[in-house]
């Protein structure tokens, strides 16, 4: 399994938690205390969700494509500058 612990795995560039805890200190602490065996069912459930087929809303996609083609910077979408920074950061550090 790619996921190693509650705060490692899944993404190569950006550190990410396995699941959102909505800034709940109690939930984060529970994840930290849990053993790998206790977290395995959580990881398996998240894998199942991740493997669920989904459909793209083509109307929304066409709007996002237009925004992206113009450089982003609208509605908190990632813009070209952010993407180039992340790519260069990844190349420098790997």
C-alpha positions as CSV (number, residue, x, y, z in Angstrom):
1,X,0.0,0.0,0.0
2,X,1.3,3.5,-0.9
3,X,0.0,5.1,2.3
4,X,2.5,4.8,5.1
5,X,0.8,6.7,7.9
6,X,-1.8,9.4,8.5
7,X,0.5,12.1,7.2
8,X,2.7,10.4,4.6
9,X,1.9,8.9,1.2
10,X,-0.3,9.5,-1.8
11,X,1.3,12.7,-3.1
12,X,4.9,13.1,-4.4
13,X,5.2,16.9,-4.2
14,X,2.7,18.3,-1.7
15,X,2.5,16.8,1.8
16,X,-1.0,15.8,2.5
17,X,-3.0,14.1,5.2
18,X,-4.8,10.9,4.4
19,X,-8.2,12.4,5.2
20,X,-9.5,15.8,6.3
21,X,-9.9,16.3,10.0
22,X,-11.5,19.8,9.6
23,X,-8.8,21.2,12.0
24,X,-10.0,18.9,14.8
25,X,-7.1,18.5,17.2
26,X,-8.9,15.4,18.7
27,X,-9.1,13.7,15.3
28,X,-5.4,14.4,14.4
29,X,-4.3,13.1,17.8
30,X,-6.4,9.9,17.4
31,X,-4.7,9.4,14.0
32,X,-1.2,9.9,15.5
33,X,-1.9,7.4,18.3
34,X,-3.4,4.7,16.1
35,X,-1.2,1.8,15.0
36,X,-0.7,0.8,11.4
37,X,-3.0,-2.2,12.0
38,X,-5.8,0.1,13.3
39,X,-5.4,2.4,10.4
40,X,-5.5,-0.3,7.7
41,X,-9.3,-0.4,7.5
42,X,-9.4,3.4,7.1
43,X,-6.8,3.1,4.3
44,X,-8.8,0.3,2.6
45,X,-12.1,2.3,2.8
46,X,-10.3,5.4,1.3
47,X,-8.9,3.1,-1.4
48,X,-12.4,1.9,-2.2
49,X,-13.7,5.5,-2.4
50,X,-10.7,6.4,-4.6
51,X,-11.4,3.6,-7.0
52,X,-15.1,4.6,-7.4
53,X,-15.8,5.7,-11.0
54,X,-16.8,9.3,-11.4
55,X,-18.0,11.4,-14.3
56,X,-16.8,14.8,-15.4
57,X,-19.4,17.6,-15.5
58,X,-18.7,18.8,-19.0
59,X,-20.3,22.2,-18.5
60,X,-18.1,22.9,-15.5
61,X,-15.0,21.5,-17.2
62,X,-15.5,23.8,-20.2
63,X,-15.6,26.8,-17.9
64,X,-12.6,25.7,-15.9
65,X,-10.7,25.1,-19.2
66,X,-11.4,28.6,-20.3
67,X,-10.2,30.0,-17.0
68,X,-7.1,27.9,-17.1
69,X,-6.3,28.9,-20.7
70,X,-6.3,32.5,-19.5
71,X,-3.8,31.7,-16.7
72,X,-6.1,30.8,-13.9
73,X,-6.2,33.2,-11.0
74,X,-10.0,33.0,-10.6
75,X,-12.2,31.4,-7.9
76,X,-9.1,30.2,-6.1
77,X,-8.0,27.9,-9.0
78,X,-4.4,27.1,-9.3
79,X,-2.7,29.4,-11.8
80,X,0.2,28.8,-14.2
81,X,2.7,30.4,-11.9
82,X,1.9,28.1,-9.0
83,X,2.2,25.0,-11.3
84,X,5.6,26.1,-12.6
85,X,6.8,26.7,-9.1
86,X,5.7,23.3,-7.8
87,X,7.2,21.5,-10.8
88,X,10.6,23.3,-10.4
89,X,10.5,22.7,-6.6
90,X,9.9,19.0,-7.2
91,X,12.7,18.8,-9.8
92,X,15.1,20.6,-7.4
93,X,14.3,18.4,-4.4
94,X,14.2,14.9,-6.1
